[in-house]
Amino acid sequence: MAFKVIKPGMLALLQDMGRHGYQHLGVTTGGPMDELAFRWGNALLDNDSNAAQIEITFGGFTVEAQQSTSIAITGADLGATLNGKGILPWQTYAIQKGDVLVFQQPKFGLRAYLAVKGGFLATSVLGSVATVMREKLGGLTGKGDKLAVHDVLPFHSTTQHTARHVPRLAIPNYEQMEINVVTGYQFKHFSGLERARFFSSTYSVSQNCDRMGYRLEGTAVGQDQPGIISEGIAYGAIQIPNDGQPIVLFRDRQTIGGYPKVGCVTSFSGALLSQKKPGDRIGFRYISVDQAEHERHLQLARIHQWR
């Protein structure tokens, strides 16, 4: 009653919605980089919204089914095949014993999610199975290990399967360049020229991008900003270091930092950014807190109504 890992690929991690309530101890949340894709994966299978899935970055991941089940694939199109036949993301598939599921290389996007009926089974650490490699927490071993050859991913076997797919209008456009930003209290410390420069410039994703954060390359802003006393770091915080090149912090971010912040990307715009590869280009768009809340409520309500 499990999937056996044949090839682990570049980075495949067990994730749930994250480890919350411990940031005051220096423990970050972890969780899915693309929250929207993760939520849809569980919705397709009528799973609990926190049921564990596999986050597959860049592909190269192969598993063999040891028993029958039902799966859902969401997020990036990594050229997945089932027994050699191409399959598409954002829908469910029936799995039989001996079936081989392969994720190849990105066609669009960067991270795909593999959900199984009932969720993958693992022992939680601090209330979560989310894998944070830097902190050596979560995952199959509880020690933050990424998936490796011969790992066994247990689940509850089932022969029940319902063919479902995510409505086309609900599938995000991973080619979208605009990333929504809510400004924070430090925004007023940047000059009007620097603010305009930030929101009018195009940035490229650098090679330094991972689950901790994305370093961007483009027009420098805020180089004359003094450092600040270290403070708590929110998801999506856009730090401006001394070189003026923005850093967007994500799920595995450090819990405190001392760089000034121009604002935060929203949770679902952060999901779009997390699907960008090195060299991809983006721009930032200002939205209000009310608009950000409306965006989130709309996405969550769409999933709830579909369920």
N, C-alpha and C positions, 0 to 999 in steps of 0.2 A: 504494500500500500504506500508507494512512494515513487518519486522520480529519482533516477540515478544520474549523476552528473558525468557525462562522457567528456565534454570539453567545457572548461569554466569561462573561456573568453577573457577579455581584458579586465572586466570588473562586473561581477554579478553578486548582488547583496540581498539578503533577506531584510525586508522592511515592513513595518506597520506605520501607523500615523505618528509615531515618535514617542520619545521619553520626556514627559512633561513634569514640572514641579521640582526640578533639581538644578536649575541654572544658578541658583544662589550658592550651590556647592561647586560650581565650575563644570557641571555636566551639561553638555549641549543636548538638543532635542533629537537630532537625527530625523529619520522619516523620509518619505518619498520626495525626490526633487521635483517631480511633476505631480502635484497633489490632485489636479483635475483628472488626469489619466488614471491615477491610482483609485480614486473614488469611483470612477466609471467601471473599472475592472471588477470591483466588488459588487457594484450594483447589477451588472450583467448576470452575476451568478447568485443573486439574492443573499450574498454574504453580509455579515456584519461589516460596517464601514471601516473597522480597524483590523479586519482579517489580514494576516501576513501574506505578502506577495514577494516575487523576485523582481528586483530592479536590474535590468540588463543594459549596461552601457557599451555602446559601439558594436555589440554583437559578438560573433565567434563562440556562442554558447549553445551547447547541445545536451539534451537530456533524453533518457529512455524511460518510458512508463513501465512500472512494475505491476500496475493494476489499473483498472478502468476508472475514469473520472470525467469531469467536465471542466474545461478551462476557458479563460477569456484572455485575450491579448489586447492591450491598449498602448497608447503612446506612439513612439516612433515606428516607422516602417523599417525594420531591420532585415527585410527580405526573408521572413520566416518561411519554413517549409515543414510540412507534416508528412512523414514517410516519403520525402522527395517531391511532394506536390506543394506548390506555392500557396500560401494563405495570407490573408489580409488582417491588419489590426482592427480594433474597435468592434470585435464580435466574438462569439463563443464557438467552441469546437468540442466534439465528443472525442475522448481518448480511450483507446483499448490497450490492454496489456501488450507490451512489445513495440508500441508506437514510438517513433523517434521524432523529436521536435528539435529543429535547428534554427538558430537565429544567426544570420550571416552579417552583412555589412549595411550601414545606413543607406536607405534610399531617400528618406527625408526624416529629419529629427535625429536625436542622438540616444535617447533612453526609451526602452520599451518595458512594459510591465506584464509579467506572467502571473495570473491569478488562477487559483484552483478552487473547486467547489468546497466550501467550508474553511478555506484558508490553509496555508502550510502550518505544520505543527512544530513548535520549538518552545523551549523553556524561557520565560521572560526574565529579564534582569532589570531591576528598578521599574517594574511594571510594563516593560516593552521588550519586543524582540528586535527592534530596529538596530541595524548594524552601524556602529561608528568605529571605524578602524583606528582612528587616531587615539581614541579613548579606550580601545580594547574592550568594548561593550557590545553585547547583543549577537545576533546571528545564530547559526546552528550550534556553535560551541559555547556561546555566551561570552566569548573573549574577543569579539569584534573581527573574526576572520572572514575574509571574502570566500565565496564558494570555490571549492577545489575539486580536481578529478576524484571520482569515486565517492564524493559526498552523496548522502541519501537524504532526500527531501520528503519527509513523511506527510501524508494527508489521509483523510478518511475516504476510502473508496466508495464510489457510487456508480450505478448504471443509469441514473436519471440524467437526462440532458434535454435542455430546451434551447433551440437555435434562436439567438437574439443578436441584435446589433445596435450600436449607438446611433441615434438619429443624426442625419448628415449635418444639420444645423448646429448640433452640439459638439461636433468634432472641431477642435481648435486648429487654426491655421499656423503651422509651425514656421511658415515662411514670413509671417508678419514681422516687420522691423520695429514697430513702435512699442516701447515698453513703458507702462504707466508708472508714474512716480508720485508719491505723496510726500510733500515737504515737511520737515520737522523744525524744531525750535532753533537749530543752528543755521538754518537756511538764511536767516536775516544777517548773519555775519559775512556772507558772501556779497560782493558788490553787485550792482545791477548789471554791469557788463559781464561778470563771471556767470551770473544766473542765465543771462541771455545766451552766452556762449555754450553753456552746458546743455540747454534745451534745444539749441539750433544745430548742434554738431552731430556728426555721425561717428560712431566708435566701432572698432573691430574687436572681436573676442580674441584674446591673446592665447599663446600656448599654455599659460599658467591659469588653467581653469579646472576646477574639480568640485567635489561636493562641499568643500569648505567655502569657496568663493570663486568669482570670475574676475580676473584682472582684464581691464579694457585698455585699448590703445587708440589715441586720437588727440583732439585738442585739449591741452592741459588747462585745468581750472584750479583756482584756489591755492596756488603755490605759495602765496604769502600768508596763508592761514596759520596761526600758531597752533601748537598741539593743545589738547585739552586733558583734564584729569580723566583717567580711565573710568568708563561707565559701562553699564549693561548694553549689550548689542542685540537689537531686534532682528528678526528674519528680514532679509531684503535690504538691510542698511547699506547705503552707498557711501563708503569712506573715501576721503580725498587725502592721500598721503602727500609727502613732500614733493614728489615729481608731478603732481597734478593729474595723474591718470587714475580714473575711478576704479574702485574695487567694490563689487556687489557681493555681499556675504549671504551664504545659503544655509542649508540644514546642518552641516557639520562645523559651523563657524565657532570661533572662540566666544566665550560668554561675556568678556569685557574687552574694551579697546580704547585707545587714546587719540585716534585720528578724528578730525571734524567730519561731520556727515551732512551731505547736501539734502538727504531725504531717504525714503525707502521705496523699493519697488513693491507693488502689491503681490499678494500670494499667487494669483493666477498669471500675472505678467511675469513673475519670477519663474513660474512653470514654463512659460514660453521661452524665457531666456535660457533656462537649463537645457533646452532642446537645441541650442545653438552650438555649433562646432567652432574650433579655432579658425579664424579668418572670416567668419560670418559677421555681417554688419548690422548694427542696431542704432536706434535713436531713442531719446527719452521724451515722454509727453507728460506734462503736468495734469493731475486730476486732484479734486478735493477729497477730503476724507469721506464726505457723504457719497460722492461718486464711487469711491473704492468700496464702501460698504454695500452700495446698491449692486455693483458688479458681482461681489461675492455672494450676496443673498440670491441674486438671479441665477447664478450657476448652481448653487446648492439646491435651490427650489426646483430647478429643472430636473436635477437628478432625483430628488424626492418625489416629484410628480410622476416621473417615468417609472420609478419603483412601484 
